[in-house]
Amino acid sequence: MIRVVGTDPGTSSLDLLLLVDGEVAGQERLMPEQLRRDPECLVRQLRSWMPLDLVAGPSGYGLPLVRSTELNESQIDEMSLVRPDQRGLKAGVHGFRSLIRALRSSELPVVFLPGGIHLPSIPAHRKLNTIDMGTADKVAVAALALWFDAKREGNGLPAYRQSRFALVELGSVFAAVLVIEQGQVVDAAAGTRGPIGVRSGGAWDGEVAYWYSPLTKDHLFQGGLEDLDSLGPSAFRESLTKHVAGLQSITPFQKIYLSGGALQRPEIAELARASLEPLGAVTPLESLPGAWVKHAAQGAAIVADGLAGGDHADIVAALKLKEATGSVWNGLSSK
């Protein structure tokens, strides 16, 4: 019996999903105020589900399958990407570093998942001058999308290496587009180098960044759809279209899967559909049977199950997660 947990440390909540032999057996949502008051509540919840074979921990910008028992301070810095002068402030996912340290001290079987920047399937030239090629939670959603695509196409599971599609993830702050070809993530436009999001301005103009400097994390959580008043819908729609069409010009695809908490708002779901329907067949991403937590937690649980030798091992193999390597700094000429 394989018991694993997937987590998603989103801006709006931290979701957890327990799989037992690949089936949903438990799920939980921890709210930011809970985590701020008591970072240990995550560890207590995980212990209530013991015994556990593996936990896919909150991974931020990602690490190449590093176990919590091997985690050092430099790697915590890489996952969180918060400058020393901003630590302790409400920046990014508030309290993220405290959660990671609590997991490290817990002696639970936790592994931290890679982001797109760590995957060998994305060519090195696409990683130049880049950190965010899809954070670890976006890679986890890609795992769920692979499961769904094979199920939907009826190719007979597993048929993950036949999958070719774009995954558009619209979170409560950021937007991301990942391109999957032959079951692998091969390209991405995500976060602060991706489309305009609900609360993020998307790709930055270098001159704007220079003028606003010194930048803080708060700047990265501004300029999105909610900040742009009457111009917001047009800007959001065109930004999403440009990014997806640009990626499609390099790696052609006909299917587009939509995911993310922002789609619960009908006006945003309609904007996304209107933007993307000229580019391919648009389909909302389904959940695992019985799951209600966010897609990223579901995908992380799939990955944990595969890494532990469960039924989803072929998804882990298709995504080349075990071959992940390097750091978020690899694409930079200087840091």
Protein Blocks (a to p, Z undefined) as FASTA:
>chain_A
ZZdddddddfkbccddddeehiafbdcdddfklmmmmmmlmmmmmmmmpccfbdcddekj
opehiafklpcfklmmmmnopafklgoiaehjehklmmmmmmmmnopacdddddfklpmk
lcfklmgoifbgoifklmmmmmmmmmmmmmmnonopafklmpccddddddfkbccdddde
ehiafbdcehjlbccdfkbgbjadfklmmmmpccdfklmmgoilklnmmmlmmmmmmmmm
mmmmmmmmmmgcfbdcdedjklmpmklmmmmmmmmmmnoccddddddehiabdfklmmmm
mmmmmmnopaklmmmmmnommmggcjfklmpcbZZ
